[in-house]
Amino acid sequence: MAIAYQQQELHIEQLAASSLLQRYGSPCYVYSKQQFLANFHAFEQAATGLDALICFAVKANSNLAVLSLLGKAGAGADVVSGGELRRALAAGIPAERIVYSGVGKNSADMQLALNAGILQFNVESVPELERLSRVATECGKVAAVAVRVNPDVDAGTHEKIATGKAENKFGIAWQQVDEVYALAARLPGISIQGVDMHIGSQITSLTPYRTAFERMLELVQRLQAMGHPIQTIDIGGGLGVLYPDTKQAVSIADYMALVREVFANSQCRLIMEPGRSLAANTGVLLCQVEYIKQGPQKRFLILDAAMNDLLRPAMYGAVHDVWPVRQVPERELVRYDVVGPVCETGDTFSLGQLLPELHAGEAVALGQAGAYGAVMASFYNTRAITPEVLVSGNQSALIRRRIEVDDQLNWDQLPDF
């Protein structure tokens, strides 16, 4: 792994975490270029022989440097907003490798995507399909579409990141698929190209994937028999990774073996949208201990990083590894509640975490922070936005500067009344 201890000091590739903190300040996100490429190539190699396009889910980590790195390696992009589309294009990812998902596409963003010439719109509702038809006609363009189908499969993941059940807001209900494709075939400015699905995120079993994939293959065959020119099958993403509280995870190789088993003879181009599985283990959030607070029942490790920097624990109850930047073997183990400084009880990273005794001013790293970390940051409590750093071997570069409080104050305006 590119993030590991060397001589009892945590390193990101060849650089000591302590030296990165000294250079870039605390807290800061640090990513490994080597690990990003290793994860992408694992998907790429497992897809050898398949007609497959690997579109990185931009919502997982939208930094331009990250997108450029993956784009140069051959990745496409799965975007869910006009802003993400602009990021992918600015990073140099060709429009013909970009798919546009999401339930709330507005007319301006549709026009942007049409003019750019993206590969495919993943359409999620009849009103969206009708709006896309109008916008495409007004622009003199034709929109290549795949209808996102909700296969009504429970992925067994957290309720806030489950997307493939009938009760979720995503996609077209299984019972409505035929009539929606019939409508798409009649609408001007619309060209049917494929089908799309995505059943959720942080999925740690192949079972829901198999169920959903087999349903999708049957659907493709039925739609083709009805005369619809289905050429692409977008199978989404959602492959889970190992967090400290994850009991199991599916390897990229095993996931791709299932993809190959189900779809190898489909004669369709496969589109997959990995996000977390490409990005999570590439990054850490480096931070420092502000205080050790001993309460009547608990000892609190209060960090200078907070829920505005890494929202996942507060939003999902997620747990990330907590690693001392320097290992001191002779120290005794102590249980801490690892918390941030924000005025919310939910600003908690880990409860009852067993760590070597730590002192104020020492540094720790929160692991698995390359996905859904920096992208979900906010200005809550008027805190600075954490910078991002990319490491390659023994080199590092600032890829997003810290957005300071002065920047935020300058954005506000006082009215005349």
TORKOL-4160 file (C-alpha; in steps of 0.2 Angstrom, whole numbers, padded with zeros to 4 digits, m for minus):
417
<pt num="1" X="0000" Y="0000" Z="0000"/>
<pt num="2" X="0006" Y="0018" Z="m0004"/>
<pt num="3" X="0000" Y="0024" Z="0014"/>
<pt num="4" X="0010" Y="0014" Z="0027"/>
<pt num="5" X="0022" Y="0015" Z="0041"/>
<pt num="6" X="0040" Y="0016" Z="0038"/>
<pt num="7" X="0052" Y="0016" Z="0053"/>
<pt num="8" X="0037" Y="0020" Z="0064"/>
<pt num="9" X="0032" Y="0035" Z="0055"/>
<pt num="10" X="0017" Y="0036" Z="0043"/>
<pt num="11" X="0021" Y="0039" Z="0025"/>
<pt num="12" X="0012" Y="0043" Z="0010"/>
<pt num="13" X="0022" Y="0035" Z="m0004"/>
<pt num="14" X="0040" Y="0041" Z="0001"/>
<pt num="15" X="0035" Y="0057" Z="0011"/>
<pt num="16" X="0033" Y="0057" Z="0030"/>
<pt num="17" X="0016" Y="0063" Z="0036"/>
<pt num="18" X="0024" Y="0075" Z="0048"/>
<pt num="19" X="0034" Y="0084" Z="0035"/>
<pt num="20" X="0018" Y="0086" Z="0025"/>
<pt num="21" X="0009" Y="0094" Z="0040"/>
<pt num="22" X="0024" Y="0105" Z="0043"/>
<pt num="23" X="0023" Y="0111" Z="0024"/>
<pt num="24" X="0005" Y="0112" Z="0022"/>
<pt num="25" X="m0002" Y="0115" Z="0039"/>
<pt num="26" X="m0016" Y="0106" Z="0049"/>
<pt num="27" X="m0028" Y="0099" Z="0045"/>
<pt num="28" X="m0025" Y="0094" Z="0026"/>
<pt num="29" X="m0030" Y="0080" Z="0014"/>
<pt num="30" X="m0016" Y="0070" Z="0006"/>
<pt num="31" X="m0018" Y="0058" Z="m0008"/>
<pt num="32" X="m0007" Y="0046" Z="m0016"/>
<pt num="33" X="m0005" Y="0046" Z="m0035"/>
<pt num="34" X="0002" Y="0029" Z="m0035"/>
<pt num="35" X="m0013" Y="0022" Z="m0026"/>
<pt num="36" X="m0025" Y="0031" Z="m0038"/>
<pt num="37" X="m0017" Y="0023" Z="m0053"/>
<pt num="38" X="m0015" Y="0006" Z="m0045"/>
<pt num="39" X="m0034" Y="0006" Z="m0041"/>
<pt num="40" X="m0039" Y="0011" Z="m0059"/>
<pt num="41" X="m0027" Y="m0001" Z="m0067"/>
<pt num="42" X="m0035" Y="m0015" Z="m0056"/>
<pt num="43" X="m0052" Y="m0011" Z="m0064"/>
<pt num="44" X="m0044" Y="m0009" Z="m0081"/>
<pt num="45" X="m0034" Y="m0026" Z="m0081"/>
<pt num="46" X="m0049" Y="m0035" Z="m0074"/>
<pt num="47" X="m0060" Y="m0029" Z="m0089"/>
<pt num="48" X="m0047" Y="m0035" Z="m0102"/>
<pt num="49" X="m0056" Y="m0042" Z="m0117"/>
<pt num="50" X="m0073" Y="m0033" Z="m0113"/>
<pt num="51" X="m0079" Y="m0018" Z="m0122"/>
<pt num="52" X="m0079" Y="m0007" Z="m0106"/>
<pt num="53" X="m0078" Y="0011" Z="m0101"/>
<pt num="54" X="m0073" Y="0015" Z="m0083"/>
<pt num="55" X="m0081" Y="0031" Z="m0078"/>
<pt num="56" X="m0074" Y="0038" Z="m0062"/>
<pt num="57" X="m0089" Y="0045" Z="m0051"/>
<pt num="58" X="m0084" Y="0063" Z="m0049"/>
<pt num="59" X="m0094" Y="0066" Z="m0034"/>
<pt num="60" X="m0082" Y="0055" Z="m0024"/>
<pt num="61" X="m0067" Y="0066" Z="m0027"/>
<pt num="62" X="m0069" Y="0081" Z="m0039"/>
<pt num="63" X="m0052" Y="0089" Z="m0038"/>
<pt num="64" X="m0045" Y="0094" Z="m0055"/>
<pt num="65" X="m0028" Y="0086" Z="m0052"/>
<pt num="66" X="m0037" Y="0069" Z="m0047"/>
<pt num="67" X="m0048" Y="0070" Z="m0062"/>
<pt num="68" X="m0034" Y="0074" Z="m0074"/>
<pt num="69" X="m0023" Y="0060" Z="m0067"/>
<pt num="70" X="m0037" Y="0047" Z="m0070"/>
<pt num="71" X="m0042" Y="0055" Z="m0087"/>
<pt num="72" X="m0024" Y="0053" Z="m0093"/>
<pt num="73" X="m0024" Y="0035" Z="m0088"/>
<pt num="74" X="m0040" Y="0032" Z="m0099"/>
<pt num="75" X="m0054" Y="0034" Z="m0087"/>
<pt num="76" X="m0070" Y="0043" Z="m0091"/>
<pt num="77" X="m0081" Y="0053" Z="m0079"/>
<pt num="78" X="m0099" Y="0050" Z="m0072"/>
<pt num="79" X="m0105" Y="0067" Z="m0067"/>
<pt num="80" X="m0121" Y="0072" Z="m0058"/>
<pt num="81" X="m0122" Y="0091" Z="m0060"/>
<pt num="82" X="m0117" Y="0104" Z="m0073"/>
<pt num="83" X="m0103" Y="0109" Z="m0061"/>
<pt num="84" X="m0095" Y="0092" Z="m0061"/>
<pt num="85" X="m0097" Y="0091" Z="m0080"/>
<pt num="86" X="m0087" Y="0107" Z="m0081"/>
<pt num="87" X="m0074" Y="0100" Z="m0069"/>
<pt num="88" X="m0072" Y="0084" Z="m0080"/>
<pt num="89" X="m0070" Y="0094" Z="m0096"/>
<pt num="90" X="m0058" Y="0107" Z="m0087"/>
<pt num="91" X="m0047" Y="0092" Z="m0082"/>
<pt num="92" X="m0046" Y="0086" Z="m0100"/>
<pt num="93" X="m0058" Y="0071" Z="m0099"/>
<pt num="94" X="m0065" Y="0069" Z="m0117"/>
<pt num="95" X="m0083" Y="0073" Z="m0118"/>
<pt num="96" X="m0086" Y="0056" Z="m0127"/>
<pt num="97" X="m0080" Y="0048" Z="m0111"/>
<pt num="98" X="m0093" Y="0057" Z="m0100"/>
<pt num="99" X="m0110" Y="0051" Z="m0094"/>
<pt num="100" X="m0122" Y="0063" Z="m0085"/>
<pt num="101" X="m0133" Y="0055" Z="m0071"/>
<pt num="102" X="m0144" Y="0063" Z="m0058"/>
<pt num="103" X="m0162" Y="0066" Z="m0055"/>
<pt num="104" X="m0163" Y="0085" Z="m0056"/>
<pt num="105" X="m0154" Y="0090" Z="m0072"/>
<pt num="106" X="m0159" Y="0108" Z="m0077"/>
<pt num="107" X="m0161" Y="0115" Z="m0094"/>
<pt num="108" X="m0144" Y="0125" Z="m0094"/>
<pt num="109" X="m0134" Y="0110" Z="m0089"/>
<pt num="110" X="m0143" Y="0099" Z="m0102"/>
<pt num="111" X="m0138" Y="0112" Z="m0115"/>
<pt num="112" X="m0120" Y="0112" Z="m0108"/>
<pt num="113" X="m0119" Y="0094" Z="m0110"/>
<pt num="114" X="m0127" Y="0093" Z="m0127"/>
<pt num="115" X="m0115" Y="0107" Z="m0134"/>
<pt num="116" X="m0100" Y="0097" Z="m0126"/>
<pt num="117" X="m0105" Y="0081" Z="m0135"/>
<pt num="118" X="m0106" Y="0069" Z="m0120"/>
<pt num="119" X="m0107" Y="0051" Z="m0122"/>
<pt num="120" X="m0124" Y="0048" Z="m0114"/>
<pt num="121" X="m0138" Y="0055" Z="m0103"/>
<pt num="122" X="m0144" Y="0043" Z="m0090"/>
<pt num="123" X="m0162" Y="0049" Z="m0089"/>
<pt num="124" X="m0171" Y="0046" Z="m0072"/>
<pt num="125" X="m0189" Y="0052" Z="m0075"/>
<pt num="126" X="m0202" Y="0055" Z="m0089"/>
<pt num="127" X="m0202" Y="0074" Z="m0085"/>
<pt num="128" X="m0183" Y="0074" Z="m0087"/>
<pt num="129" X="m0185" Y="0065" Z="m0104"/>
<pt num="130" X="m0197" Y="0077" Z="m0110"/>
<pt num="131" X="m0187" Y="0092" Z="m0105"/>
<pt num="132" X="m0171" Y="0084" Z="m0113"/>
<pt num="133" X="m0181" Y="0082" Z="m0129"/>
<pt num="134" X="m0186" Y="0101" Z="m0129"/>
<pt num="135" X="m0169" Y="0107" Z="m0125"/>
<pt num="136" X="m0160" Y="0096" Z="m0138"/>
<pt num="137" X="m0173" Y="0101" Z="m0151"/>
<pt num="138" X="m0170" Y="0120" Z="m0147"/>
<pt num="139" X="m0151" Y="0117" Z="m0148"/>
<pt num="140" X="m0152" Y="0107" Z="m0165"/>
<pt num="141" X="m0144" Y="0092" Z="m0156"/>
<pt num="142" X="m0149" Y="0074" Z="m0153"/>
<pt num="143" X="m0147" Y="0068" Z="m0135"/>
<pt num="144" X="m0140" Y="0050" Z="m0133"/>
<pt num="145" X="m0150" Y="0042" Z="m0118"/>
<pt num="146" X="m0150" Y="0027" Z="m0107"/>
<pt num="147" X="m0165" Y="0026" Z="m0096"/>
<pt num="148" X="m0160" Y="0023" Z="m0078"/>
<pt num="149" X="m0170" Y="0008" Z="m0072"/>
<pt num="150" X="m0174" Y="0005" Z="m0053"/>
<pt num="151" X="m0172" Y="m0014" Z="m0052"/>
<pt num="152" X="m0180" Y="m0014" Z="m0034"/>
<pt num="153" X="m0165" Y="m0023" Z="m0027"/>
<pt num="154" X="m0160" Y="m0020" Z="m0009"/>
<pt num="155" X="m0141" Y="m0018" Z="m0009"/>
<pt num="156" X="m0140" Y="m0020" Z="0010"/>
<pt num="157" X="m0131" Y="m0004" Z="0013"/>
<pt num="158" X="m0134" Y="0012" Z="0023"/>
<pt num="159" X="m0152" Y="0019" Z="0020"/>
<pt num="160" X="m0144" Y="0036" Z="0015"/>
<pt num="161" X="m0134" Y="0028" Z="0001"/>
<pt num="162" X="m0146" Y="0015" Z="m0005"/>
<pt num="163" X="m0153" Y="0019" Z="m0023"/>
<pt num="164" X="m0160" Y="0004" Z="m0030"/>
<pt num="165" X="m0176" Y="0000" Z="m0020"/>
<pt num="166" X="m0193" Y="0005" Z="m0026"/>
<pt num="167" X="m0195" Y="0018" Z="m0012"/>
<pt num="168" X="m0179" Y="0027" Z="m0018"/>
<pt num="169" X="m0180" Y="0043" Z="m0029"/>
<pt num="170" X="m0169" Y="0036" Z="m0042"/>
<pt num="171" X="m0173" Y="0029" Z="m0059"/>
<pt num="172" X="m0189" Y="0022" Z="m0068"/>
<pt num="173" X="m0199" Y="0009" Z="m0059"/>
<pt num="174" X="m0197" Y="m0008" Z="m0066"/>
<pt num="175" X="m0215" Y="m0009" Z="m0071"/>
<pt num="176" X="m0214" Y="0007" Z="m0081"/>
<pt num="177" X="m0199" Y="0003" Z="m0092"/>
<pt num="178" X="m0208" Y="m0002" Z="m0108"/>
<pt num="179" X="m0219" Y="0013" Z="m0109"/>
<pt num="180" X="m0204" Y="0025" Z="m0105"/>
<pt num="181" X="m0194" Y="0017" Z="m0119"/>
<pt num="182" X="m0209" Y="0018" Z="m0131"/>
<pt num="183" X="m0210" Y="0037" Z="m0127"/>
<pt num="184" X="m0192" Y="0040" Z="m0129"/>
<pt num="185" X="m0193" Y="0032" Z="m0147"/>
<pt num="186" X="m0206" Y="0044" Z="m0151"/>
<pt num="187" X="m0198" Y="0060" Z="m0144"/>
<pt num="188" X="m0189" Y="0072" Z="m0156"/>
<pt num="189" X="m0171" Y="0075" Z="m0151"/>
<pt num="190" X="m0169" Y="0059" Z="m0142"/>
<pt num="191" X="m0159" Y="0044" Z="m0148"/>
<pt num="192" X="m0160" Y="0028" Z="m0137"/>
<pt num="193" X="m0143" Y="0021" Z="m0134"/>
<pt num="194" X="m0143" Y="0010" Z="m0118"/>
<pt num="195" X="m0150" Y="0006" Z="m0101"/>
<pt num="196" X="m0143" Y="0011" Z="m0084"/>
<pt num="197" X="m0144" Y="0006" Z="m0066"/>
<pt num="198" X="m0136" Y="0010" Z="m0050"/>
<pt num="199" X="m0142" Y="0001" Z="m0034"/>
<pt num="200" X="m0132" Y="0010" Z="m0020"/>
<pt num="201" X="m0115" Y="0013" Z="m0012"/>
<pt num="202" X="m0103" Y="0004" Z="m0001"/>
<pt num="203" X="m0110" Y="m0013" Z="m0006"/>
<pt num="204" X="m0100" Y="m0027" Z="0002"/>
<pt num="205" X="m0108" Y="m0042" Z="m0006"/>
<pt num="206" X="m0109" Y="m0049" Z="m0024"/>
<pt num="207" X="m0127" Y="m0056" Z="m0021"/>
<pt num="208" X="m0137" Y="m0039" Z="m0024"/>
<pt num="209" X="m0126" Y="m0036" Z="m0039"/>
<pt num="210" X="m0129" Y="m0053" Z="m0047"/>
<pt num="211" X="m0148" Y="m0051" Z="m0044"/>
<pt num="212" X="m0148" Y="m0033" Z="m0052"/>
<pt num="213" X="m0136" Y="m0038" Z="m0066"/>
<pt num="214" X="m0146" Y="m0053" Z="m0071"/>
<pt num="215" X="m0162" Y="m0042" Z="m0071"/>
<pt num="216" X="m0154" Y="m0029" Z="m0082"/>
<pt num="217" X="m0148" Y="m0042" Z="m0095"/>
<pt num="218" X="m0165" Y="m0049" Z="m0096"/>
<pt num="219" X="m0172" Y="m0031" Z="m0099"/>
<pt num="220" X="m0159" Y="m0028" Z="m0112"/>
<pt num="221" X="m0164" Y="m0043" Z="m0122"/>
<pt num="222" X="m0182" Y="m0039" Z="m0120"/>
<pt num="223" X="m0180" Y="m0021" Z="m0126"/>
<pt num="224" X="m0169" Y="m0027" Z="m0141"/>
<pt num="225" X="m0183" Y="m0039" Z="m0146"/>
<pt num="226" X="m0195" Y="m0024" Z="m0146"/>
<pt num="227" X="m0184" Y="m0015" Z="m0158"/>
<pt num="228" X="m0174" Y="m0003" Z="m0147"/>
<pt num="229" X="m0156" Y="m0001" Z="m0152"/>
<pt num="230" X="m0148" Y="m0005" Z="m0135"/>
<pt num="231" X="m0129" Y="m0003" Z="m0137"/>
<pt num="232" X="m0123" Y="0002" Z="m0119"/>
<pt num="233" X="m0127" Y="m0006" Z="m0102"/>
<pt num="234" X="m0122" Y="0006" Z="m0088"/>
<pt num="235" X="m0120" Y="m0005" Z="m0072"/>
<pt num="236" X="m0116" Y="0009" Z="m0060"/>
<pt num="237" X="m0104" Y="0008" Z="m0046"/>
<pt num="238" X="m0105" Y="0006" Z="m0027"/>
<pt num="239" X="m0092" Y="m0007" Z="m0024"/>
<pt num="240" X="m0088" Y="m0006" Z="m0005"/>
<pt num="241" X="m0071" Y="m0004" Z="0003"/>
<pt num="242" X="m0064" Y="m0009" Z="0020"/>
<pt num="243" X="m0068" Y="0003" Z="0034"/>
<pt num="244" X="m0064" Y="m0002" Z="0052"/>
<pt num="245" X="m0082" Y="m0007" Z="0055"/>
<pt num="246" X="m0084" Y="m0016" Z="0038"/>
<pt num="247" X="m0084" Y="m0035" Z="0041"/>
<pt num="248" X="m0081" Y="m0039" Z="0023"/>
<pt num="249" X="m0078" Y="m0032" Z="0006"/>
<pt num="250" X="m0078" Y="m0038" Z="m0012"/>
<pt num="251" X="m0062" Y="m0037" Z="m0022"/>
<pt num="252" X="m0061" Y="m0028" Z="m0039"/>
<pt num="253" X="m0056" Y="m0044" Z="m0047"/>
<pt num="254" X="m0071" Y="m0054" Z="m0040"/>
<pt num="255" X="m0083" Y="m0040" Z="m0044"/>
<pt num="256" X="m0077" Y="m0039" Z="m0062"/>
<pt num="257" X="m0077" Y="m0058" Z="m0063"/>
<pt num="258" X="m0096" Y="m0057" Z="m0060"/>
<pt num="259" X="m0098" Y="m0043" Z="m0073"/>
<pt num="260" X="m0089" Y="m0054" Z="m0086"/>
<pt num="261" X="m0100" Y="m0069" Z="m0081"/>
<pt num="262" X="m0116" Y="m0060" Z="m0084"/>
<pt num="263" X="m0112" Y="m0048" Z="m0098"/>
<pt num="264" X="m0098" Y="m0055" Z="m0108"/>
<pt num="265" X="m0110" Y="m0061" Z="m0122"/>
<pt num="266" X="m0122" Y="m0046" Z="m0122"/>
<pt num="267" X="m0113" Y="m0038" Z="m0137"/>
<pt num="268" X="m0115" Y="m0021" Z="m0128"/>
<pt num="269" X="m0103" Y="m0008" Z="m0122"/>
<pt num="270" X="m0102" Y="m0009" Z="m0103"/>
<pt num="271" X="m0100" Y="0007" Z="m0093"/>
<pt num="272" X="m0096" Y="0006" Z="m0075"/>
<pt num="273" X="m0095" Y="0020" Z="m0062"/>
<pt num="274" X="m0083" Y="0017" Z="m0048"/>
<pt num="275" X="m0080" Y="0031" Z="m0036"/>
<pt num="276" X="m0076" Y="0025" Z="m0018"/>
<pt num="277" X="m0067" Y="0009" Z="m0024"/>
<pt num="278" X="m0055" Y="0020" Z="m0034"/>
<pt num="279" X="m0053" Y="0034" Z="m0021"/>
<pt num="280" X="m0056" Y="0029" Z="m0003"/>
<pt num="281" X="m0039" Y="0021" Z="0001"/>
<pt num="282" X="m0029" Y="0034" Z="m0009"/>
<pt num="283" X="m0030" Y="0048" Z="0005"/>
<pt num="284" X="m0029" Y="0053" Z="0023"/>
<pt num="285" X="m0034" Y="0068" Z="0033"/>
<pt num="286" X="m0019" Y="0073" Z="0043"/>
<pt num="287" X="m0023" Y="0083" Z="0058"/>
<pt num="288" X="m0017" Y="0087" Z="0076"/>
<pt num="289" X="m0023" Y="0085" Z="0093"/>
<pt num="290" X="m0029" Y="0101" Z="0101"/>
<pt num="291" X="m0033" Y="0094" Z="0118"/>
<pt num="292" X="m0035" Y="0079" Z="0129"/>
<pt num="293" X="m0050" Y="0081" Z="0140"/>
<pt num="294" X="m0054" Y="0069" Z="0154"/>
<pt num="295" X="m0072" Y="0068" Z="0158"/>
<pt num="296" X="m0081" Y="0058" Z="0172"/>
<pt num="297" X="m0083" Y="0043" Z="0161"/>
<pt num="298" X="m0073" Y="0046" Z="0145"/>
<pt num="299" X="m0057" Y="0053" Z="0139"/>
<pt num="300" X="m0059" Y="0064" Z="0123"/>
<pt num="301" X="m0046" Y="0066" Z="0110"/>
<pt num="302" X="m0051" Y="0083" Z="0102"/>
<pt num="303" X="m0043" Y="0086" Z="0085"/>
<pt num="304" X="m0042" Y="0102" Z="0075"/>
<pt num="305" X="m0051" Y="0093" Z="0061"/>
<pt num="306" X="m0070" Y="0093" Z="0062"/>
<pt num="307" X="m0086" Y="0087" Z="0054"/>
<pt num="308" X="m0085" Y="0101" Z="0041"/>
<pt num="309" X="m0069" Y="0093" Z="0035"/>
<pt num="310" X="m0075" Y="0075" Z="0035"/>
<pt num="311" X="m0094" Y="0074" Z="0036"/>
<pt num="312" X="m0096" Y="0055" Z="0034"/>
<pt num="313" X="m0095" Y="0050" Z="0052"/>
<pt num="314" X="m0109" Y="0063" Z="0057"/>
<pt num="315" X="m0120" Y="0060" Z="0041"/>
<pt num="316" X="m0119" Y="0041" Z="0040"/>
<pt num="317" X="m0111" Y="0035" Z="0057"/>
<pt num="318" X="m0096" Y="0030" Z="0047"/>
<pt num="319" X="m0080" Y="0025" Z="0055"/>
<pt num="320" X="m0063" Y="0029" Z="0048"/>
<pt num="321" X="m0046" Y="0022" Z="0054"/>
<pt num="322" X="m0037" Y="0033" Z="0066"/>
<pt num="323" X="m0018" Y="0031" Z="0065"/>
<pt num="324" X="m0005" Y="0041" Z="0075"/>
<pt num="325" X="0007" Y="0049" Z="0063"/>
<pt num="326" X="0022" Y="0043" Z="0074"/>
<pt num="327" X="0022" Y="0026" Z="0083"/>
<pt num="328" X="0029" Y="0025" Z="0100"/>
<pt num="329" X="0029" Y="0007" Z="0105"/>
<pt num="330" X="0032" Y="0009" Z="0124"/>
<pt num="331" X="0016" Y="0020" Z="0126"/>
<pt num="332" X="0001" Y="0012" Z="0135"/>
<pt num="333" X="m0015" Y="0010" Z="0125"/>
<pt num="334" X="m0029" Y="0022" Z="0130"/>
<pt num="335" X="m0048" Y="0022" Z="0125"/>
<pt num="336" X="m0053" Y="0039" Z="0117"/>
<pt num="337" X="m0068" Y="0046" Z="0110"/>
<pt num="338" X="m0061" Y="0055" Z="0095"/>
<pt num="339" X="m0070" Y="0071" Z="0092"/>
<pt num="340" X="m0068" Y="0088" Z="0083"/>
<pt num="341" X="m0071" Y="0106" Z="0089"/>
<pt num="342" X="m0087" Y="0110" Z="0080"/>
<pt num="343" X="m0102" Y="0114" Z="0092"/>
<pt num="344" X="m0112" Y="0098" Z="0088"/>
<pt num="345" X="m0112" Y="0081" Z="0098"/>
<pt num="346" X="m0112" Y="0073" Z="0080"/>
<pt num="347" X="m0094" Y="0080" Z="0077"/>
<pt num="348" X="m0087" Y="0063" Z="0082"/>
<pt num="349" X="m0075" Y="0053" Z="0072"/>
<pt num="350" X="m0074" Y="0037" Z="0083"/>
<pt num="351" X="m0081" Y="0031" Z="0100"/>
<pt num="352" X="m0070" Y="0021" Z="0112"/>
<pt num="353" X="m0055" Y="0021" Z="0100"/>
<pt num="354" X="m0040" Y="0011" Z="0107"/>
<pt num="355" X="m0024" Y="0021" Z="0103"/>
<pt num="356" X="m0007" Y="0023" Z="0111"/>
<pt num="357" X="m0008" Y="0038" Z="0123"/>
<pt num="358" X="m0007" Y="0054" Z="0114"/>
<pt num="359" X="m0003" Y="0072" Z="0119"/>
<pt num="360" X="m0008" Y="0089" Z="0113"/>
<pt num="361" X="0001" Y="0095" Z="0098"/>
<pt num="362" X="0004" Y="0077" Z="0091"/>
<pt num="363" X="m0003" Y="0072" Z="0074"/>
<pt num="364" X="m0015" Y="0058" Z="0068"/>
<pt num="365" X="m0021" Y="0053" Z="0052"/>
<pt num="366" X="m0039" Y="0048" Z="0048"/>
<pt num="367" X="m0039" Y="0034" Z="0035"/>
<pt num="368" X="m0049" Y="0030" Z="0020"/>
<pt num="369" X="m0052" Y="0049" Z="0017"/>
<pt num="370" X="m0049" Y="0049" Z="m0002"/>
<pt num="371" X="m0068" Y="0047" Z="m0006"/>
<pt num="372" X="m0082" Y="0058" Z="0000"/>
<pt num="373" X="m0070" Y="0069" Z="0011"/>
<pt num="374" X="m0065" Y="0085" Z="0004"/>
<pt num="375" X="m0079" Y="0086" Z="m0008"/>
<pt num="376" X="m0092" Y="0086" Z="0006"/>
<pt num="377" X="m0083" Y="0100" Z="0016"/>
<pt num="378" X="m0092" Y="0115" Z="0022"/>
<pt num="379" X="m0089" Y="0132" Z="0030"/>
<pt num="380" X="m0099" Y="0127" Z="0046"/>
<pt num="381" X="m0094" Y="0137" Z="0061"/>
<pt num="382" X="m0085" Y="0148" Z="0049"/>
<pt num="383" X="m0070" Y="0136" Z="0048"/>
<pt num="384" X="m0057" Y="0137" Z="0034"/>
<pt num="385" X="m0059" Y="0124" Z="0021"/>
<pt num="386" X="m0045" Y="0111" Z="0022"/>
<pt num="387" X="m0032" Y="0110" Z="0008"/>
<pt num="388" X="m0028" Y="0095" Z="m0003"/>
<pt num="389" X="m0011" Y="0089" Z="m0007"/>
<pt num="390" X="m0006" Y="0076" Z="m0020"/>
<pt num="391" X="0010" Y="0065" Z="m0017"/>
<pt num="392" X="0020" Y="0056" Z="m0031"/>
<pt num="393" X="0035" Y="0047" Z="m0025"/>
<pt num="394" X="0046" Y="0060" Z="m0015"/>
<pt num="395" X="0036" Y="0075" Z="m0022"/>
<pt num="396" X="0021" Y="0084" Z="m0016"/>
<pt num="397" X="0010" Y="0098" Z="m0023"/>
<pt num="398" X="m0004" Y="0108" Z="m0017"/>
<pt num="399" X="m0019" Y="0104" Z="m0028"/>
<pt num="400" X="m0032" Y="0115" Z="m0018"/>
<pt num="401" X="m0026" Y="0129" Z="m0006"/>
<pt num="402" X="m0034" Y="0132" Z="0011"/>
<pt num="403" X="m0049" Y="0143" Z="0009"/>
<pt num="404" X="m0047" Y="0155" Z="0024"/>
<pt num="405" X="m0059" Y="0164" Z="0035"/>
<pt num="406" X="m0054" Y="0180" Z="0026"/>
<pt num="407" X="m0060" Y="0173" Z="0010"/>
<pt num="408" X="m0077" Y="0169" Z="0017"/>
<pt num="409" X="m0079" Y="0186" Z="0025"/>
<pt num="410" X="m0075" Y="0194" Z="0008"/>
<pt num="411" X="m0089" Y="0184" Z="m0001"/>
<pt num="412" X="m0103" Y="0191" Z="0011"/>
<pt num="413" X="m0111" Y="0208" Z="0007"/>
<pt num="414" X="m0120" Y="0220" Z="0019"/>
<pt num="415" X="m0136" Y="0227" Z="0012"/>
<pt num="416" X="m0140" Y="0246" Z="0011"/>
<pt num="417" X="m0155" Y="0244" Z="0022"/>
